[in-house]
């Protein structure tokens, strides 16, 4: 019985940490929308990339890797992929 409670406690802690990290990501992405409103797409993508990649790295305990084709993608495709990633964790 004690072992099951310990597992449940750890799962609850992990879930809280995940939710907090996602909320912070969303907060910083919203700030980026405001401060980068009139900036070129490249600037918006660079900002989003920093936030999303940092979040993914945090969630995966430093084991996350940038996609191997990332540097070959157009700015539009990077933006699309970032938006899909964001949507998958926020919605």
N, C-alpha and C positions, 0 to 999 in steps of 0.2 A: 504493500500500500504506500509506504513512504517513497519508494522509487517512482511510482506513477505520479505522485504529487510533485516530486522534484522535476520530472519531465514536463508536466503541465506548467509549472512555474517558469521554467526556462523557455518554453514555447510562447508563453504570454509576454515575457520580457523581449524575446526576439520579434514578436509581432508589433509590440509598442515601438521598438527601435526602427523597424521597417517603416511603419506609418509615420513616425516623426521625420525620418530621413526623406520620405516622399513629400511630406508637407513642406519641408525646408526647400527641397528642389523646386516645388511649385511656387513657393514664395519668391525665390530668387529668379525664376523664369518670368514671373509677373513683373518684377522690378526691371528685368531686361527688356520686356515689351515696352515699358514706359520710357526708359532712358535711351533705347535704341529705335524709337518710333520712326524717326526721320533719317535713319542711317541706311546705308546700302545693305542688301541681303547678305553680303559676305560678312559684315560686322555682326549682324544678327545671328548668323550661323556660328561664327566663332564664339560668341557669348554663350549661345545655347549649348554648343559642344562642350565648353568648359564645365558648365553646370551638370549636364547629363552624364558626361564621362566621369566626372568626379563622383557623382552619385552612384553610378554603376560600380565604380571601383570600391567605394565605401561599402556598398551592399554585398559585394563579393569578396570582402576582406583583402583587397589588394590583388586579387587574382584576375581581374577583368582586363581584357586586351582590346585595343582599338581594332576594328575590323581591318583585315589585311588589305582590302581594296580602298580604304578610306581616302587616301591621298590621290587616288585616280578618279574619284567621283567629282561630278560638277557640284557647284554650290547648291543648285536646285535639288539635286538628288540627296546631298547631305542633309539639307533642310527637311526634305520629305522623310528620310530615315529617322532623323531626330524627332520629328513630330509623331511618327508612328511609335517610337519608343516611349515618348512622353505619354501618348494616348493609352498605351498598353498598361502603364502603371498608375495613371491618375484616374482613368474612367472606371 
